[in-house]
Amino acid sequence: MTETKEKYEKILFKYHSNVLGELTVETMWAEIIDKDNGIYKLDNIPFYGPQIATDDEFYAEFDESEKMLTYKKTTKYSGNSIVLVIITKKGFDKEIIRNRFKELDCESEGLNDSYFSMEILKDVNYSQIQKILAEYEKDGILEYAEPCLSEKHKADLKNN
């Protein structure tokens, strides 16, 4: 067995996605924190907007009908947030925007030519990130959603 297999598990997340407007199933990697008690730490950037962010700890248990470990509830919040971005301007290269945010410590995972999900780390001032997103939105380049905004990042917005 590789070290990756021993330290990580693939977990099923079932939730209603406000982005897709339907029940959504997504599998993501999580670090094993306490296997006996079903505690894991999310190691992926979610694509469709569950109420969980990277590094959040959660409880999962084996679901007989799904035949795999399934997310049940978040037990410890990391302070990180997830923002979903869709490029609405035809022919606009999403990598330009992804790279701009990467320079501001916001990693992202692309799904296709026009969609990506972005991680906002706890220590990043979200009001600056949102200002850039709002400028792009005003210019008709993208639309964004904030399905999982941490208390810290909500406070950033109030304080600016």
Secondary structure, 3 states (H helix, E strand, C coil): CCHHHHHEEEEEEEEEECCCCEEEEEEEEEEEEEHHHCEEEECCCCCCCCCCCCCCEEEEEEECCCCEEEEEEEEECCCCEEEEEEECCCCCCHHHHHHHHHCCCCCEEECCCCEEEEEECCCCCHHHHHHHHHHHHHCCCEEEEEEECCHHHHHHHHCC
